[in-house]
Amino acid sequence: METNTATRVLRVGDGDVLGAIEAVRDRFMIEAAETAGRFALLQHLMPGKALAAPLHRHSREDEYSFVLKGRLGAILGDEEVFADAGELVFKPRGQWHTFWNAGDEPAIILEIISPGGFEQAFREIHALGDALTPEKMAEIAARYGCEADFEATGPLMERHGLVF
């Protein structure tokens, strides 16, 4: 895979934004195809009390969530943590995790995925729209070396009043 060496500036409004306005939307800023697979960069645009994903773990990628706006809640292994604007949450491969907007106001999270490629799972999930089921999500996740635990996600949603 070749690196794109063309100079560019990603302007406000550039990049594909996928997802329904009332749900978590993803802005695709830099994809693995542009970095020889080294990383991908997305923005998660999250309404209040929105859960980004069920509890899951990656076998191939590390993820870094930098909070640009709002308050992020996260499960990292057995620990529950919170991060505010300007703070970074590291989610290493192999660790069970999930994250959510811990506030009532919209949150914006800058997500680095390393190595890149997993961002394509987000594209597949968004493409299904209302046809997305837990089974289809688990099937997509498995293709990318990821597993999800929907059963463990329910109590978290209830505890924090989250919507997925």
N, C-alpha and C positions, 0 to 999 in steps of 0.2 A: 504494500500500500504506500503510495507516494504522498508526501506532505504538500499541501497547497501553500506556496510561498508568495502568492499575490498579496499585496498590501490591501487592506480593506478596513473600513470602520463600520461597525454594526450600529446603525442609527436607531433612535427611538422609533419603535414601530416595525423595525426590520426583524426578520426571523419568523418562522411559522409559529402561530399561537393556536394550539389545539385544545379542545375541551369546551364544555358548556359553561356559560357565564356564571351560573349558580354553583358550579363545582370547581374542583382544582383544575386549573388550566396550566399548560406547559408551553413555554416559549423556547423554541430550539434556537440557540445562539451559535454554537460551534459543535459540529458533529464529528464523530470518529473519522469519517471519510476525509475530513479536512486536516486531520492531525496525524495521519498515518496510524490511526488507532490508539494513540497515546492517551487521549482524554476526550470527553464531551462536556459541554457547558450548557446548562438549561436554567431557566427561571421557572420556579413554581409560583404561580399566582393563586393564592389561597384565600377563600372567603373565611369569615369567622367560624371557629369551631370545626373546621374541615379536617378530616383525616386524609393524609396523602396516599396511604397504602395500608393493606393489612400487615400484620407482623410478618416479617420475612427475613431471609438471609441470602446473600449472594455468595457464590463460590468463586467468582472471577474478578469482581470489582470492589474497589474502595469508593466510598462516597463522602463528600465534604459538603456540608450545608452551611452557607454563610447567610446570616439573617440581615437582609437589607432594610426590612420594615416589619414591625410587629413583634410577636413573641412566639417562639417555636417550642413545642413540647416534644420530647423524644423518649422512646424506650431504647436503651442500648444494653443488650444482654439482660441482666437482672436489675439494672438501674434506670430510674426515671429522672430525666434532666430537663432543664429549661434554658433557653438562650434568647437574649434580646438583641435588638439591632446592633450590629457591629461585632457580634460574637459568632464563633464557628463551632459546629458540631461535626466530629469525625465518626464515621460509621465504617469500620474496617470489614473487609470480606470475612465471611464465616461467622459473623456476630448477628444474632437475631436483633432486629430493630424495626422501628416504624417512627413516623413523626407526624405532627399535626400543628395546626394553628391554635395556639393556646389562648388566644384572645377573641374578642367579639368583632374586632375591626379586621380588614383585610391584611394579610401578611405577604411579603415577597421574599422568597428564598432563592439564592443563587446556588445552584447545585453543580459541583464538579464530579464527574464520574471517571474513574481511572482504573484500568484502561477503558477507552470508549467502546461503544457498541451497544450497551444496554439501553441507551436512549431510544433505540429502535423498538424496544418492548413498549415504551410509552406511546409511540406512534401506532403500534398495533392495537393497544388497548383503546386509545381514542378513536380509532377507525371503527371499532365495534359499537360505540355509542350506547344506545339503550339496550342493545343485544348482549352487552357484557354481563356475564354471569360469573360467580366464583369459580366454576369449573373451567370456563374459557380463560379466565385470568390465570388460574393455576397452570393451565396448558401452555400459555404464552410464557409465563415465568420459567417453567421447566425447560423450554427451548433455549433460554438464556442462562441456564445454570443457577436458577433461583428457585427457592421453595417458599411457600406461604403457609401461615397457620391462622386460618380464619376463625377457628374456635377460640383461640387465645385473644383475638382481636375484639370480640364482643364485650367482654368485661371492661376493657380499656375504654371503649366507646361509651359505655354506660357511666363509668366513673367520671369522665370528663365532659359528658353531654355532646359527643362528637357525631358528625354526619359523614358518611362515606358514599 
